[in-house]
């Protein structure tokens, strides 16, 4: 089950984990199960209740489990695009992020990885690494825009709890 804002676990920094450890394996399993039930491109372990630095991301035609990912380089050029989050369903906002990045991580088997990504894939991994650091995409917004998005989100949650169908 995906944790929804304002669940406090979404604001906690995840701890590093050893590839192949029970915690890493359990987190990867929970991420795969959760992502198989929704339409999304990625999830971070704290979104499924595990405070370990594990991400599941669909990059191109491949699904990657990344252990302890860290951004090694960010391009100075920014791209602004619409961003949403499975922990804040039903709302989106325009977020500026680096156009290109390099990310170091470990595979599930403990192999060192260096991923060079751009566009949507770069945005996706930055979004998921933000989660591991206790951040959300709304943290990148100006205060007025963040308030607008959170008002929309609260209203959508209230309607969902009342059983009113979404207009999406």
C-alpha positions in Angstrom: 0.0 0.0 0.0 1.4 3.4 -1.0 1.6 5.9 1.9 -0.3 9.2 1.2 0.6 12.7 2.3 0.7 13.8 5.1 2.0 10.4 6.4 5.1 11.4 8.5 7.2 8.6 7.0 7.3 10.6 3.7 9.2 13.4 5.5 11.9 11.1 7.1 15.3 10.5 5.5 15.8 6.8 4.6 19.0 5.0 5.8 21.5 3.3 3.6 21.1 -0.4 3.2 23.3 -3.3 2.1 22.4 -4.9 -1.2 21.0 -8.4 -0.6 20.2 -7.7 3.0 16.7 -8.8 4.3 15.7 -5.1 4.5 16.8 -4.4 0.8 15.1 -7.5 -0.5 11.9 -6.8 1.4 11.8 -3.2 0.2 12.3 -4.3 -3.4 9.5 -6.8 -3.1 7.1 -4.2 -1.6 8.0 -1.7 -4.3 7.4 -4.2 -7.1 4.1 -5.3 -5.6 2.9 -1.7 -5.1 4.0 -0.4 -8.5 2.3 -3.4 -10.2 -1.1 -2.2 -8.8 -0.9 1.4 -10.0 0.0 3.5 -13.1 3.4 5.0 -12.3 7.0 5.2 -13.3 8.7 4.8 -9.9 8.4 4.5 -6.2 10.8 5.1 -3.2 10.9 2.6 -0.3 9.5 5.1 2.2 6.4 5.4 0.0 5.7 1.8 1.0 6.7 2.2 4.6 10.3 1.1 4.5 12.9 3.7 5.6 15.7 2.3 3.5 17.4 3.9 0.4 15.8 1.7 -2.3 14.0 2.9 -5.4 12.1 1.1 -8.1 12.1 3.0 -11.4 11.0 2.3 -14.9 13.7 3.7 -17.1 13.2 3.1 -20.8 12.1 -0.5 -21.4 13.7 -1.7 -18.1 12.7 -1.7 -14.5 15.6 -0.9 -12.1 15.9 -1.5 -8.4 18.5 1.0 -7.2 20.1 0.7 -3.8 21.5 3.8 -2.1 21.2 6.1 -5.2 22.9 9.4 -5.1 23.2 12.2 -7.6 26.8 12.6 -8.7 26.2 15.4 -11.2 23.4 17.8 -12.2 23.4 19.9 -15.4 23.0 23.6 -14.8 20.3 23.6 -17.5 16.8 23.2 -16.1 13.7 21.8 -17.7 10.2 22.6 -16.4 7.5 20.0 -16.7 4.4 18.8 -15.0 5.0 16.5 -12.1 2.7 14.4 -9.9 3.2 11.8 -7.2 1.6 8.6 -6.1 1.7 9.8 -2.5 -0.2 13.0 -3.6 -2.7 11.5 -6.1 -4.9 13.7 -8.2 -2.7 16.8 -8.3 0.2 18.0 -10.4 2.4 21.1 -10.7 5.1 22.5 -13.0 8.5 21.7 -11.4 11.9 22.9 -12.7 14.6 20.2 -12.5 18.1 19.6 -14.1 17.8 18.5 -17.7 20.6 15.9 -17.3 22.0 14.0 -14.3 24.4 11.2 -13.4 23.4 8.9 -10.6 25.5 6.4 -8.7 23.8 3.4 -7.2 24.1 -0.3 -6.4 22.1 -3.0 -8.1 20.2 -5.6 -6.1 23.3 -7.9 -6.6 25.6 -5.1 -5.3 27.1 -4.1 -8.7 28.1 -0.5 -8.9 26.0 1.5 -11.5 26.5 4.9 -13.0 23.4 6.0 -14.9 23.4 9.0 -17.2 19.9 10.3 -17.6 18.0 13.1 -19.2 14.5 14.4 -19.6 11.7 12.4 -18.1 14.1 9.7 -16.7 16.3 12.3 -15.0 13.2 13.9 -13.5 11.9 10.6 -12.3 15.1 9.6 -10.5 15.4 13.1 -8.9 11.8 12.8 -7.7 12.5 9.4 -6.1 15.8 10.4 -4.5 13.9 13.4 -3.1 11.6 10.9 -1.4 14.5 9.1 0.1 15.7 12.4 1.6 12.2 13.1 3.0 11.3 15.5 0.3 8.3 15.9 -2.0 8.0 17.6 -5.4 5.8 20.3 -3.7 8.9 21.4 -1.8 10.3 22.8 -5.1 7.3 25.1 -5.6 6.8 28.7 -4.7 4.7 29.1 -1.5 1.5 30.2 -3.2 1.7 27.3 -5.7 2.4 24.8 -3.0 -0.7 26.1 -1.0 -2.8 25.8 -4.2 -1.7 22.2 -4.9 -2.3 21.2 -1.3 -5.8 22.7 -1.3 -6.6 20.8 -4.4 -5.2 17.6 -2.9 -7.1 18.0 0.3 -10.3 18.6 -1.6 -9.7 15.5 -3.8 -9.1 13.4 -0.7 -12.3 14.7 0.9 -14.3 13.9 -2.2 -12.8 10.4 -2.4 -13.6 9.7 1.3 -17.2 10.8 0.6 -17.3 8.4 -2.4 -17.6 11.1 -5.0 -16.0 9.9 -8.2 -13.0 11.8 -9.5 -13.3 14.0 -12.6 -10.0 12.7 -14.0 
